[in-house]
Amino acid sequence: MPGRVEEYFDALVDYGGTLIFVSHDRYFVERLATKVIEVGGGCLRTLISHLPSCARFAAITFGHVVIGIDHDVLHEVREHERIHVRQYERWGLLFFPLYVGSSVIQLLAGHNPYRDNVFEREAYAACAERLR
């Protein structure tokens, strides 16, 4: 059976079209997830404006999907959000609770839950490093 699984996997790797999938298998994701989907514009700005002020965002990343309020914002934050995509690839589904946990720890310590979040600090530092 393992040989057959590898055959299917190789067929997916060789497939020239678009694949949309959800997986917890890191090896699978690292070999197949080569692109990022960006979604922006439309009614997103209005929808996000109805969120509580502490939950509003200009762009947010869920795995290999980046959602932004408009295409200009997506262009501005593309590099930063790609860091979050790599963080997701590193941590898998644990990325989401770890991100929230880091924000909660910072909030309880009296710090900014966004800017002092360990994942945000990594993303901002990586972007700043590239500007040097």
N, CA, C and O atoms as a printed pandas DataFrame, in Angstrom:
     atom_number atom_name residue_name chain_id  residue_number  x_coord  y_coord  z_coord
0              1         N          MET        A               1    0.800   -1.206    0.000
1              2        CA          MET        A               1    0.000    0.000    0.000
2              3         C          MET        A               1    0.845    1.273    0.000
3              4         O          MET        A               1    0.493    2.221   -0.703
4              5         N          PRO        A               2    1.960    1.340    0.767
5              6        CA          PRO        A               2    2.751    2.574    0.745
6              7         C          PRO        A               2    3.204    2.963   -0.657
7              8         O          PRO        A               2    3.245    4.149   -0.983
8              9         N          GLY        A               3    3.549    1.972   -1.500
9             10        CA          GLY        A               3    3.964    2.298   -2.859
10            11         C          GLY        A               3    2.854    2.962   -3.638
11            12         O          GLY        A               3    3.096    3.865   -4.439
12            13         N          ARG        A               4    1.643    2.513   -3.403
13            14        CA          ARG        A               4    0.484    3.081   -4.086
14            15         C          ARG        A               4    0.230    4.524   -3.612
15            16         O          ARG        A               4   -0.123    5.388   -4.415
16            17         N          VAL        A               5    0.408    4.774   -2.336
17            18        CA          VAL        A               5    0.248    6.119   -1.799
18            19         C          VAL        A               5    1.268    7.048   -2.443
19            20         O          VAL        A               5    0.934    8.169   -2.827
20            21         N          GLU        A               6    2.512    6.584   -2.563
21            22        CA          GLU        A               6    3.552    7.390   -3.211
22            23         C          GLU        A               6    3.197    7.678   -4.666
23            24         O          GLU        A               6    3.469    8.772   -5.162
24            25         N          GLU        A               7    2.596    6.715   -5.355
25            26        CA          GLU        A               7    2.181    6.934   -6.746
26            27         C          GLU        A               7    1.152    8.066   -6.821
27            28         O          GLU        A               7    1.249    8.943   -7.680
28            29         N          TYR        A               8    0.169    8.039   -5.919
29            30        CA          TYR        A               8   -0.848    9.092   -5.891
30            31         C          TYR        A               8   -0.207   10.439   -5.562
31            32         O          TYR        A               8   -0.522   11.460   -6.173
32            33         N          PHE        A               9    0.691   10.419   -4.595
33            34        CA          PHE        A               9    1.366   11.646   -4.195
34            35         C          PHE        A               9    2.171   12.210   -5.359
35            36         O          PHE        A               9    2.093   13.405   -5.644
36            37         N          ASP        A              10    2.937   11.369   -6.029
37            38        CA          ASP        A              10    3.724   11.814   -7.181
38            39         C          ASP        A              10    2.826   12.379   -8.279
39            40         O          ASP        A              10    3.183   13.354   -8.940
40            41         N          ALA        A              11    1.656   11.760   -8.471
41            42        CA          ALA        A              11    0.714   12.265   -9.482
42            43         C          ALA        A              11    0.232   13.672   -9.103
43            44         O          ALA        A              11    0.077   14.531   -9.971
44            45         N          LEU        A              12   -0.002   13.902   -7.817
45            46        CA          LEU        A              12   -0.418   15.237   -7.370
46            47         C          LEU        A              12    0.702   16.254   -7.569
47            48         O          LEU        A              12    0.452   17.381   -7.997
48            49         N          VAL        A              13    1.934   15.858   -7.260
49            50        CA          VAL        A              13    3.079   16.753   -7.440
50            51         C          VAL        A              13    3.229   17.127   -8.908
51            52         O          VAL        A              13    3.540   18.274   -9.228
52            53         N          ASP        A              14    3.010   16.170   -9.800
53            54        CA          ASP        A              14    3.174   16.400  -11.234
54            55         C          ASP        A              14    1.973   17.103  -11.878
55            56         O          ASP        A              14    2.070   17.579  -13.009
56            57         N          TYR        A              15    0.862   17.170  -11.174
57            58        CA          TYR        A              15   -0.347   17.777  -11.720
58            59         C          TYR        A              15   -0.098   19.245  -12.024
59            60         O          TYR        A              15    0.441   19.958  -11.178
60            61         N          GLY        A              16   -0.468   19.707  -13.182
61            62        CA          GLY        A              16   -0.202   21.080  -13.608
62            63         C          GLY        A              16   -1.271   22.075  -13.224
63            64         O          GLY        A              16   -1.077   23.281  -13.381
64            65         N          GLY        A              17   -2.397   21.597  -12.722
65            66        CA          GLY        A              17   -3.499   22.492  -12.379
66            67         C          GLY        A              17   -3.430   22.985  -10.946
67            68         O          GLY        A              17   -2.399   22.892  -10.281
68            69         N          THR        A              18   -4.540   23.503  -10.498
69            70        CA          THR        A              18   -4.647   24.042   -9.141
70            71         C          THR        A              18   -5.223   22.996   -8.212
71            72         O          THR        A              18   -6.202   22.327   -8.543
72            73         N          LEU        A              19   -4.613   22.860   -7.051
73            74        CA          LEU        A              19   -5.119   21.969   -6.011
74            75         C          LEU        A              19   -5.479   22.806   -4.797
75            76         O          LEU        A              19   -4.699   23.660   -4.375
76            77         N          ILE        A              20   -6.632   22.572   -4.244
77            78        CA          ILE        A              20   -7.022   23.190   -2.987
78            79         C          ILE        A              20   -7.240   22.050   -2.010
79            80         O          ILE        A              20   -8.038   21.146   -2.258
80            81         N          PHE        A              21   -6.515   22.103   -0.888
81            82        CA          PHE        A              21   -6.606   20.998    0.060
82            83         C          PHE        A              21   -6.382   21.486    1.474
83            84         O          PHE        A              21   -5.858   22.578    1.697
84            85         N          VAL        A              22   -6.785   20.663    2.423
85            86        CA          VAL        A              22   -6.532   20.887    3.844
86            87         C          VAL        A              22   -5.816   19.640    4.333
87            88         O          VAL        A              22   -6.281   18.522    4.109
88            89         N          SER        A              23   -4.693   19.828    4.996
89            90        CA          SER        A              23   -3.932   18.682    5.478
90            91         C          SER        A              23   -3.147   19.052    6.718
91            92         O          SER        A              23   -2.700   20.190    6.868
92            93         N          HIS        A              24   -2.983   18.096    7.596
93            94        CA          HIS        A              24   -2.133   18.269    8.770
94            95         C          HIS        A              24   -0.759   17.636    8.539
95            96         O          HIS        A              24    0.133   17.755    9.378
96            97         N          ASP        A              25   -0.597   16.973    7.413
97            98        CA          ASP        A              25    0.652   16.283    7.090
98            99         C          ASP        A              25    1.671   17.290    6.557
99           100         O          ASP        A              25    1.537   17.796    5.443
100          101         N          ARG        A              26    2.683   17.570    7.366
101          102        CA          ARG        A              26    3.661   18.612    7.024
102          103         C          ARG        A              26    4.404   18.301    5.724
103          104         O          ARG        A              26    4.608   19.194    4.902
104          105         N          TYR        A              27    4.805   17.053    5.533
105          106        CA          TYR        A              27    5.512   16.649    4.316
106          107         C          TYR        A              27    4.635   16.919    3.092
107          108         O          TYR        A              27    5.101   17.447    2.082
108          109         N          PHE        A              28    3.378   16.554    3.199
109          110        CA          PHE        A              28    2.416   16.750    2.119
110          111         C          PHE        A              28    2.288   18.240    1.793
111          112         O          PHE        A              28    2.366   18.632    0.628
112          113         N          VAL        A              29    2.093   19.062    2.818
113          114        CA          VAL        A              29    1.907   20.508    2.616
114          115         C          VAL        A              29    3.162   21.139    2.024
115          116         O          VAL        A              29    3.080   21.935    1.089
116          117         N          GLU        A              30    4.327   20.781    2.571
117          118        CA          GLU        A              30    5.576   21.389    2.087
118          119         C          GLU        A              30    5.847   21.065    0.623
119          120         O          GLU        A              30    6.411   21.891   -0.094
120          121         N          ARG        A              31    5.462   19.892    0.173
121          122        CA          ARG        A              31    5.717   19.520   -1.223
122          123         C          ARG        A              31    4.659   20.042   -2.183
123          124         O          ARG        A              31    4.958   20.294   -3.350
124          125         N          LEU        A              32    3.424   20.208   -1.713
125          126        CA          LEU        A              32    2.346   20.580   -2.626
126          127         C          LEU        A              32    1.914   22.040   -2.549
127          128         O          LEU        A              32    1.473   22.605   -3.550
128          129         N          ALA        A              33    2.033   22.648   -1.395
129          130        CA          ALA        A              33    1.559   24.031   -1.239
130          131         C          ALA        A              33    2.646   24.993   -1.703
131          132         O          ALA        A              33    3.496   25.414   -0.918
132          133         N          THR        A              34    2.607   25.329   -2.968
133          134        CA          THR        A              34    3.642   26.185   -3.549
134          135         C          THR        A              34    3.143   27.597   -3.844
135          136         O          THR        A              34    3.926   28.457   -4.247
136          137         N          LYS        A              35    1.876   27.838   -3.650
137          138        CA          LYS        A              35    1.296   29.146   -3.957
138          139         C          LYS        A              35    0.495   29.657   -2.771
139          140         O          LYS        A              35    0.135   28.897   -1.872
140          141         N          VAL        A              36    0.225   30.947   -2.783
141          142        CA          VAL        A              36   -0.592   31.593   -1.768
142          143         C          VAL        A              36   -1.778   32.239   -2.474
143          144         O          VAL        A              36   -1.617   32.893   -3.505
144          145         N          ILE        A              37   -2.950   32.055   -1.920
145          146        CA          ILE        A              37   -4.154   32.687   -2.460
146          147         C          ILE        A              37   -4.373   33.993   -1.716
147          148         O          ILE        A              37   -4.368   34.019   -0.485
148          149         N          GLU        A              38   -4.564   35.073   -2.454
149          150        CA          GLU        A              38   -4.878   36.367   -1.859
150          151         C          GLU        A              38   -6.305   36.740   -2.224
151          152         O          GLU        A              38   -6.705   36.659   -3.385
152          153         N          VAL        A              39   -7.067   37.149   -1.218
153          154        CA          VAL        A              39   -8.452   37.558   -1.411
154          155         C          VAL        A              39   -8.579   38.969   -0.873
155          156         O          VAL        A              39   -8.212   39.232    0.272
156          157         N          GLY        A              40   -9.095   39.882   -1.689
157          158        CA          GLY        A              40   -9.245   41.260   -1.234
158          159         C          GLY        A              40  -10.315   41.989   -1.995
159          160         O          GLY        A              40  -10.740   41.563   -3.069
160          161         N          GLY        A              41  -10.747   43.092   -1.429
161          162        CA          GLY        A              41  -11.736   43.927   -2.093
162          163         C          GLY        A              41  -13.157   43.491   -1.807
163          164         O          GLY        A              41  -13.432   42.801   -0.825
164          165         N          GLY        A              42  -14.043   43.902   -2.673
165          166        CA          GLY        A              42  -15.452   43.582   -2.487
166          167         C          GLY        A              42  -15.992   44.186   -1.211
167          168         O          GLY        A              42  -15.741   45.352   -0.906
168          169         N          CYS        A              43  -16.730   43.392   -0.472
169          170        CA          CYS        A              43  -17.361   43.891    0.758
170          171         C          CYS        A              43  -16.502   43.611    1.999
171          172         O          CYS        A              43  -16.975   43.791    3.122
172          173         N          LEU        A              44  -15.256   43.177    1.815
173          174        CA          LEU        A              44  -14.414   42.844    2.961
174          175         C          LEU        A              44  -14.199   44.033    3.897
175          176         O          LEU        A              44  -14.270   43.877    5.117
176          177         N          ARG        A              45  -13.941   45.204    3.348
177          178        CA          ARG        A              45  -13.718   46.393    4.192
178          179         C          ARG        A              45  -14.943   46.648    5.078
179          180         O          ARG        A              45  -14.801   46.935    6.267
180          181         N          THR        A              46  -16.123   46.546    4.507
181          182        CA          THR        A              46  -17.349   46.770    5.275
182          183         C          THR        A              46  -17.527   45.700    6.338
183          184         O          THR        A              46  -17.854   46.006    7.485
184          185         N          LEU        A              47  -17.312   44.450    5.961
185          186        CA          LEU        A              47  -17.450   43.360    6.931
186          187         C          LEU        A              47  -16.479   43.526    8.093
187          188         O          LEU        A              47  -16.862   43.363    9.251
188          189         N          ILE        A              48  -15.240   43.845    7.793
189          190        CA          ILE        A              48  -14.216   43.996    8.829
190          191         C          ILE        A              48  -14.522   45.201    9.712
191          192         O          ILE        A              48  -14.218   45.182   10.905
192          193         N          SER        A              49  -15.117   46.244    9.146
193          194        CA          SER        A              49  -15.428   47.438    9.940
194          195         C          SER        A              49  -16.476   47.155   11.007
195          196         O          SER        A              49  -16.600   47.922   11.962
196          197         N          HIS        A              50  -17.236   46.068   10.865
197          198        CA          HIS        A              50  -18.252   45.704   11.853
198          199         C          HIS        A              50  -17.669   44.887   13.007
199          200         O          HIS        A              50  -18.361   44.628   13.992
200          201         N          LEU        A              51  -16.412   44.482   12.894
201          202        CA          LEU        A              51  -15.769   43.752   13.982
202          203         C          LEU        A              51  -15.447   44.716   15.125
203          204         O          LEU        A              51  -15.310   45.918   14.896
204          205         N          PRO        A              52  -15.325   44.205   16.349
205          206        CA          PRO        A              52  -14.867   45.076   17.446
206          207         C          PRO        A              52  -13.503   45.657   17.084
207          208         O          PRO        A              52  -12.717   45.004   16.397
208          209         N          SER        A              53  -13.217   46.861   17.530
209          210        CA          SER        A              53  -11.984   47.538   17.121
210          211         C          SER        A              53  -10.735   46.710   17.415
211          212         O          SER        A              53   -9.768   46.769   16.656
212          213         N          CYS        A              54  -10.738   45.942   18.500
213          214        CA          CYS        A              54   -9.559   45.139   18.831
214          215         C          CYS        A              54   -9.371   43.952   17.886
215          216         O          CYS        A              54   -8.306   43.335   17.877
216          217         N          ALA        A              55  -10.386   43.629   17.098
217          218        CA          ALA        A              55  -10.299   42.477   16.198
218          219         C          ALA        A              55  -10.177   42.883   14.728
219          220         O          ALA        A              55  -10.095   42.015   13.859
220          221         N          ARG        A              56  -10.165   44.172   14.440
221          222        CA          ARG        A              56  -10.078   44.628   13.047
222          223         C          ARG        A              56   -8.663   44.430   12.508
223          224         O          ARG        A              56   -7.689   44.459   13.260
224          225         N          PHE        A              57   -8.570   44.235   11.236
225          226        CA          PHE        A              57   -7.283   44.011   10.587
226          227         C          PHE        A              57   -7.328   44.545    9.170
227          228         O          PHE        A              57   -8.396   44.676    8.571
228          229         N          ALA        A              58   -6.144   44.851    8.639
229          230        CA          ALA        A              58   -6.035   45.239    7.234
230          231         C          ALA        A              58   -5.819   43.995    6.382
231          232         O          ALA        A              58   -6.297   43.907    5.251
232          233         N          ALA        A              59   -5.085   43.028    6.949
233          234        CA          ALA        A              59   -4.848   41.755    6.267
234          235         C          ALA        A              59   -4.621   40.692    7.329
235          236         O          ALA        A              59   -4.138   40.982    8.423
236          237         N          ILE        A              60   -4.976   39.460    6.996
237          238        CA          ILE        A              60   -4.804   38.341    7.925
238          239         C          ILE        A              60   -4.511   37.088    7.112
239          240         O          ILE        A              60   -5.009   36.921    5.998
240          241         N          THR        A              61   -3.701   36.218    7.685
241          242        CA          THR        A              61   -3.290   35.007    6.983
242          243         C          THR        A              61   -3.850   33.775    7.670
243          244         O          THR        A              61   -3.745   33.633    8.888
244          245         N          PHE        A              62   -4.441   32.889    6.890
245          246        CA          PHE        A              62   -4.904   31.586    7.360
246          247         C          PHE        A              62   -4.235   30.532    6.487
247          248         O          PHE        A              62   -4.721   30.223    5.399
248          249         N          GLY        A              63   -3.134   29.988    6.957
249          250        CA          GLY        A              63   -2.419   28.991    6.169
250          251         C          GLY        A              63   -1.823   29.612    4.925
251          252         O          GLY        A              63   -0.936   30.461    5.016
252          253         N          HIS        A              64   -2.298   29.201    3.768
253          254        CA          HIS        A              64   -1.813   29.727    2.492
254          255         C          HIS        A              64   -2.823   30.688    1.858
255          256         O          HIS        A              64   -2.788   30.935    0.652
256          257         N          VAL        A              65   -3.715   31.221    2.681
257          258        CA          VAL        A              65   -4.715   32.182    2.207
258          259         C          VAL        A              65   -4.526   33.492    2.971
259          260         O          VAL        A              65   -4.529   33.516    4.202
260          261         N          VAL        A              66   -4.361   34.581    2.215
261          262        CA          VAL        A              66   -4.224   35.910    2.809
262          263         C          VAL        A              66   -5.457   36.713    2.423
263          264         O          VAL        A              66   -5.793   36.832    1.245
264          265         N          ILE        A              67   -6.129   37.262    3.432
265          266        CA          ILE        A              67   -7.330   38.063    3.211
266          267         C          ILE        A              67   -6.990   39.503    3.551
267          268         O          ILE        A              67   -6.485   39.789    4.636
268          269         N          GLY        A              68   -7.268   40.408    2.621
269          270        CA          GLY        A              68   -6.993   41.824    2.841
270          271         C          GLY        A              68   -8.198   42.666    2.506
271          272         O          GLY        A              68   -9.062   42.251    1.734
272          273         N          ILE        A              69   -8.256   43.861    3.089
273          274        CA          ILE        A              69   -9.435   44.703    2.862
274          275         C          ILE        A              69   -9.519   45.204    1.428
275          276         O          ILE        A              69  -10.608   45.490    0.931
276          277         N          ASP        A              70   -8.363   45.314    0.754
277          278        CA          ASP        A              70   -8.377   45.671   -0.668
278          279         C          ASP        A              70   -7.033   45.272   -1.286
279          280         O          ASP        A              70   -6.113   44.856   -0.581
280          281         N          HIS        A              71   -6.939   45.400   -2.572
281          282        CA          HIS        A              71   -5.746   44.944   -3.290
282          283         C          HIS        A              71   -4.525   45.817   -3.023
283          284         O          HIS        A              71   -3.398   45.325   -3.061
284          285         N          ASP        A              72   -4.731   47.100   -2.755
285          286        CA          ASP        A              72   -3.602   47.964   -2.402
286          287         C          ASP        A              72   -2.975   47.514   -1.083
287          288         O          ASP        A              72   -1.751   47.449   -0.960
288          289         N          VAL        A              73   -3.819   47.205   -0.100
289          290        CA          VAL        A              73   -3.313   46.720    1.182
290          291         C          VAL        A              73   -2.575   45.395    0.985
291          292         O          VAL        A              73   -1.497   45.199    1.545
292          293         N          LEU        A              74   -3.142   44.500    0.206
293          294        CA          LEU        A              74   -2.475   43.216   -0.046
294          295         C          LEU        A              74   -1.089   43.426   -0.633
295          296         O          LEU        A              74   -0.140   42.732   -0.268
296          297         N          HIS        A              75   -0.975   44.382   -1.541
297          298        CA          HIS        A              75    0.327   44.680   -2.136
298          299         C          HIS        A              75    1.302   45.200   -1.073
299          300         O          HIS        A              75    2.465   44.795   -1.041
300          301         N          GLU        A              76    0.829   46.086   -0.215
301          302        CA          GLU        A              76    1.683   46.685    0.822
302          303         C          GLU        A              76    2.176   45.675    1.845
303          304         O          GLU        A              76    3.311   45.773    2.310
304          305         N          VAL        A              77    1.341   44.707    2.203
305          306        CA          VAL        A              77    1.678   43.779    3.295
306          307         C          VAL        A              77    2.101   42.392    2.804
307          308         O          VAL        A              77    2.286   41.475    3.604
308          309         N          ARG        A              78    2.251   42.247    1.510
309          310        CA          ARG        A              78    2.539   40.927    0.938
310          311         C          ARG        A              78    3.740   40.250    1.602
311          312         O          ARG        A              78    3.649   39.087    1.995
312          313         N          GLU        A              79    4.842   40.949    1.729
313          314        CA          GLU        A              79    6.047   40.346    2.305
314          315         C          GLU        A              79    5.809   39.927    3.758
315          316         O          GLU        A              79    6.196   38.832    4.167
316          317         N          HIS        A              80    5.173   40.804    4.528
317          318        CA          HIS        A              80    4.881   40.508    5.936
318          319         C          HIS        A              80    3.984   39.275    6.057
319          320         O          HIS        A              80    4.237   38.396    6.881
320          321         N          GLU        A              81    2.953   39.215    5.244
321          322        CA          GLU        A              81    2.025   38.090    5.325
322          323         C          GLU        A              81    2.665   36.785    4.847
323          324         O          GLU        A              81    2.294   35.707    5.309
324          325         N          ARG        A              82    3.624   36.881    3.923
325          326        CA          ARG        A              82    4.333   35.671    3.483
326          327         C          ARG        A              82    5.144   35.062    4.636
327          328         O          ARG        A              82    5.336   33.847    4.692
328          329         N          ILE        A              83    5.615   35.910    5.546
329          330        CA          ILE        A              83    6.311   35.405    6.731
330          331         C          ILE        A              83    5.330   34.570    7.552
331          332         O          ILE        A              83    5.694   33.511    8.063
332          333         N          HIS        A              84    4.097   35.037    7.679
333          334        CA          HIS        A              84    3.089   34.267    8.416
334          335         C          HIS        A              84    2.767   32.952    7.706
335          336         O          HIS        A              84    2.503   31.944    8.361
336          337         N          VAL        A              85    2.787   32.955    6.389
337          338        CA          VAL        A              85    2.582   31.703    5.654
338          339         C          VAL        A              85    3.699   30.723    6.022
339          340         O          VAL        A              85    3.428   29.548    6.270
340          341         N          ARG        A              86    4.946   31.191    6.061
341          342        CA          ARG        A              86    6.069   30.316    6.429
342          343         C          ARG        A              86    5.956   29.856    7.880
343          344         O          ARG        A              86    6.310   28.721    8.200
344          345         N          GLN        A              87    5.464   30.733    8.764
345          346        CA          GLN        A              87    5.253   30.330   10.151
346          347         C          GLN        A              87    4.210   29.216   10.220
347          348         O          GLN        A              87    4.369   28.248   10.964
348          349         N          TYR        A              88    3.147   29.362    9.439
349          350        CA          TYR        A              88    2.127   28.306    9.380
350          351         C          TYR        A              88    2.740   27.009    8.858
351          352         O          TYR        A              88    2.452   25.934    9.383
352          353         N          GLU        A              89    3.576   27.101    7.838
353          354        CA          GLU        A              89    4.215   25.893    7.311
354          355         C          GLU        A              89    5.091   25.228    8.376
355          356         O          GLU        A              89    5.177   24.002    8.443
356          357         N          ARG        A              90    5.737   26.045    9.203
357          358        CA          ARG        A              90    6.608   25.514   10.259
358          359         C          ARG        A              90    5.794   24.854   11.375
359          360         O          ARG        A              90    6.141   23.765   11.834
360          361         N          TRP        A              91    4.713   25.508   11.812
361          362        CA          TRP        A              91    3.965   25.052   12.977
362          363         C          TRP        A              91    2.711   24.261   12.635
363          364         O          TRP        A              91    2.138   23.617   13.513
364          365         N          GLY        A              92    2.275   24.292   11.391
365          366        CA          GLY        A              92    1.051   23.591   11.028
366          367         C          GLY        A              92   -0.157   24.218   11.724
367          368         O          GLY        A              92   -0.184   25.421   11.983
368          369         N          LEU        A              93   -1.141   23.394   12.017
369          370        CA          LEU        A              93   -2.366   23.900   12.641
370          371         C          LEU        A              93   -2.125   24.471   14.037
371          372         O          LEU        A              93   -2.955   25.223   14.549
372          373         N          LEU        A              94   -1.001   24.122   14.654
373          374        CA          LEU        A              94   -0.671   24.709   15.963
374          375         C          LEU        A              94   -0.417   26.214   15.864
375          376         O          LEU        A              94   -0.485   26.927   16.865
376          377         N          PHE        A              95   -0.127   26.688   14.659
377          378        CA          PHE        A              95    0.148   28.113   14.492
378          379         C          PHE        A              95   -0.987   28.970   15.050
379          380         O          PHE        A              95   -0.733   29.979   15.708
380          381         N          PHE        A              96   -2.229   28.580   14.795
381          382        CA          PHE        A              96   -3.359   29.417   15.197
382          383         C          PHE        A              96   -3.466   29.552   16.721
383          384         O          PHE        A              96   -3.523   30.679   17.213
384          385         N          PRO        A              97   -3.496   28.452   17.491
385          386        CA          PRO        A              97   -3.558   28.643   18.946
386          387         C          PRO        A              97   -2.276   29.257   19.520
387          388         O          PRO        A              97   -2.337   29.986   20.511
388          389         N          LEU        A              98   -1.127   28.976   18.917
389          390        CA          LEU        A              98    0.113   29.582   19.396
390          391         C          LEU        A              98    0.103   31.094   19.181
391          392         O          LEU        A              98    0.560   31.846   20.042
392          393         N          TYR        A              99   -0.410   31.538   18.047
393          394        CA          TYR        A              99   -0.505   32.970   17.760
394          395         C          TYR        A              99   -1.405   33.647   18.794
395          396         O          TYR        A              99   -1.037   34.665   19.380
396          397         N          VAL        A             100   -2.580   33.074   19.008
397          398        CA          VAL        A             100   -3.517   33.646   19.982
398          399         C          VAL        A             100   -2.903   33.610   21.380
399          400         O          VAL        A             100   -3.014   34.574   22.136
400          401         N          GLY        A             101   -2.258   32.501   21.718
401          402        CA          GLY        A             101   -1.623   32.378   23.025
402          403         C          GLY        A             101   -0.557   33.433   23.245
403          404         O          GLY        A             101   -0.463   34.003   24.332
404          405         N          SER        A             102    0.247   33.700   22.229
405          406        CA          SER        A             102    1.272   34.727   22.347
406          407         C          SER        A             102    0.644   36.103   22.585
407          408         O          SER        A             102    1.158   36.895   23.374
408          409         N          SER        A             103   -0.457   36.380   21.909
409          410        CA          SER        A             103   -1.154   37.658   22.104
410          411         C          SER        A             103   -1.715   37.765   23.522
411          412         O          SER        A             103   -1.628   38.821   24.147
412          413         N          VAL        A             104   -2.284   36.680   24.025
413          414        CA          VAL        A             104   -2.850   36.685   25.376
414          415         C          VAL        A             104   -1.742   36.911   26.404
415          416         O          VAL        A             104   -1.919   37.687   27.343
416          417         N          ILE        A             105   -0.611   36.243   26.234
417          418        CA          ILE        A             105    0.520   36.424   27.157
418          419         C          ILE        A             105    0.982   37.875   27.158
419          420         O          ILE        A             105    1.240   38.446   28.218
420          421         N          GLN        A             106    1.088   38.468   25.982
421          422        CA          GLN        A             106    1.525   39.864   25.891
422          423         C          GLN        A             106    0.505   40.802   26.547
423          424         O          GLN        A             106    0.880   41.748   27.240
424          425         N          LEU        A             107   -0.765   40.537   26.328
425          426        CA          LEU        A             107   -1.821   41.360   26.923
426          427         C          LEU        A             107   -1.767   41.275   28.444
427          428         O          LEU        A             107   -1.852   42.297   29.125
428          429         N          LEU        A             108   -1.628   40.065   28.981
429          430        CA          LEU        A             108   -1.564   39.873   30.433
430          431         C          LEU        A             108   -0.313   40.512   31.039
431          432         O          LEU        A             108   -0.311   40.911   32.203
432          433         N          ALA        A             109    0.746   40.603   30.239
433          434        CA          ALA        A             109    1.986   41.219   30.713
434          435         C          ALA        A             109    1.964   42.741   30.557
435          436         O          ALA        A             109    2.937   43.417   30.891
436          437         N          GLY        A             110    0.846   43.278   30.045
437          438        CA          GLY        A             110    0.730   44.725   29.871
438          439         C          GLY        A             110    1.353   45.237   28.596
439          440         O          GLY        A             110    1.578   46.438   28.452
440          441         N          HIS        A             111    1.635   44.338   27.663
441          442        CA          HIS        A             111    2.240   44.726   26.386
442          443         C          HIS        A             111    1.181   44.759   25.289
443          444         O          HIS        A             111    0.032   44.374   25.505
444          445         N          ASN        A             112    1.583   45.219   24.122
445          446        CA          ASN        A             112    0.682   45.269   22.977
446          447         C          ASN        A             112    0.495   43.846   22.439
447          448         O          ASN        A             112    1.468   43.211   22.031
448          449         N          PRO        A             113   -0.731   43.343   22.432
449          450        CA          PRO        A             113   -0.955   41.954   22.008
450          451         C          PRO        A             113   -0.669   41.699   20.525
451          452         O          PRO        A             113   -0.477   40.553   20.119
452          453         N          TYR        A             114   -0.640   42.755   19.725
453          454        CA          TYR        A             114   -0.318   42.587   18.308
454          455         C          TYR        A             114    1.175   42.779   18.068
455          456         O          TYR        A             114    1.855   41.856   17.619
456          457         N          ARG        A             115    1.681   43.949   18.358
457          458        CA          ARG        A             115    3.082   44.271   18.032
458          459         C          ARG        A             115    4.079   43.441   18.825
459          460         O          ARG        A             115    5.174   43.167   18.334
460          461         N          ASP        A             116    3.725   43.032   20.043
461          462        CA          ASP        A             116    4.647   42.253   20.868
462          463         C          ASP        A             116    4.448   40.753   20.727
463          464         O          ASP        A             116    5.168   39.971   21.347
464          465         N          ASN        A             117    3.483   40.346   19.923
465          466        CA          ASN        A             117    3.281   38.924   19.638
466          467         C          ASN        A             117    4.546   38.379   18.980
467          468         O          ASN        A             117    5.092   39.001   18.069
468          469         N          VAL        A             118    5.007   37.225   19.438
469          470        CA          VAL        A             118    6.278   36.680   18.941
470          471         C          VAL        A             118    6.252   36.454   17.427
471          472         O          VAL        A             118    7.275   36.616   16.761
472          473         N          PHE        A             119    5.110   36.086   16.890
473          474        CA          PHE        A             119    5.007   35.847   15.450
474          475         C          PHE        A             119    5.059   37.159   14.664
475          476         O          PHE        A             119    5.652   37.225   13.587
476          477         N          GLU        A             120    4.436   38.193   15.213
477          478        CA          GLU        A             120    4.495   39.505   14.562
478          479         C          GLU        A             120    5.903   40.087   14.638
479          480         O          GLU        A             120    6.391   40.672   13.671
480          481         N          ARG        A             121    6.552   39.925   15.787
481          482        CA          ARG        A             121    7.930   40.429   15.914
482          483         C          ARG        A             121    8.837   39.765   14.885
483          484         O          ARG        A             121    9.684   40.419   14.277
484          485         N          GLU        A             122    8.653   38.457   14.694
485          486        CA          GLU        A             122    9.455   37.749   13.686
486          487         C          GLU        A             122    9.173   38.295   12.288
487          488         O          GLU        A             122   10.101   38.506   11.507
488          489         N          ALA        A             123    7.909   38.523   11.970
489          490        CA          ALA        A             123    7.543   39.017   10.637
490          491         C          ALA        A             123    8.074   40.428   10.404
491          492         O          ALA        A             123    8.618   40.717    9.338
492          493         N          TYR        A             124    7.922   41.307   11.392
493          494        CA          TYR        A             124    8.426   42.667   11.240
494          495         C          TYR        A             124    9.957   42.679   11.144
495          496         O          TYR        A             124   10.525   43.435   10.355
496          497         N          ALA        A             125   10.615   41.846   11.942
497          498        CA          ALA        A             125   12.092   41.793   11.907
498          499         C          ALA        A             125   12.578   41.280   10.554
499          500         O          ALA        A             125   13.547   41.810   10.010
500          501         N          ALA        A             126   11.926   40.263   10.005
501          502        CA          ALA        A             126   12.331   39.714    8.706
502          503         C          ALA        A             126   12.151   40.750    7.602
503          504         O          ALA        A             126   12.991   40.863    6.710
504          505         N          CYS        A             127   11.065   41.498    7.660
505          506        CA          CYS        A             127   10.831   42.541    6.642
506          507         C          CYS        A             127   11.852   43.664    6.784
507          508         O          CYS        A             127   12.359   44.168    5.782
508          509         N          ALA        A             128   12.158   44.056    8.007
509          510        CA          ALA        A             128   13.148   45.112    8.239
510          511         C          ALA        A             128   14.526   44.663    7.781
511          512         O          ALA        A             128   15.289   45.465    7.241
512          513         N          GLU        A             129   14.852   43.409    7.986
513          514        CA          GLU        A             129   16.152   42.856    7.574
514          515         C          GLU        A             129   16.304   42.940    6.060
515          516         O          GLU        A             129   17.393   43.222    5.559
516          517         N          ARG        A             130   15.236   42.700    5.340
517          518        CA          ARG        A             130   15.300   42.745    3.876
518          519         C          ARG        A             130   15.468   44.160    3.346
519          520         O          ARG        A             130   15.970   44.360    2.240
520          521         N          LEU        A             131   15.048   45.138    4.135
521          522        CA          LEU        A             131   15.172   46.537    3.709
522          523         C          LEU        A             131   16.595   47.068    3.884
523          524         O          LEU        A             131   16.952   48.098    3.313
524          525         N          ARG        A             132   17.399   46.364    4.671
525          526        CA          ARG        A             132   18.788   46.831    4.918
526          527         C          ARG        A             132   19.674   46.579    3.742
527          528         O          ARG        A             132   20.860   46.907    3.782
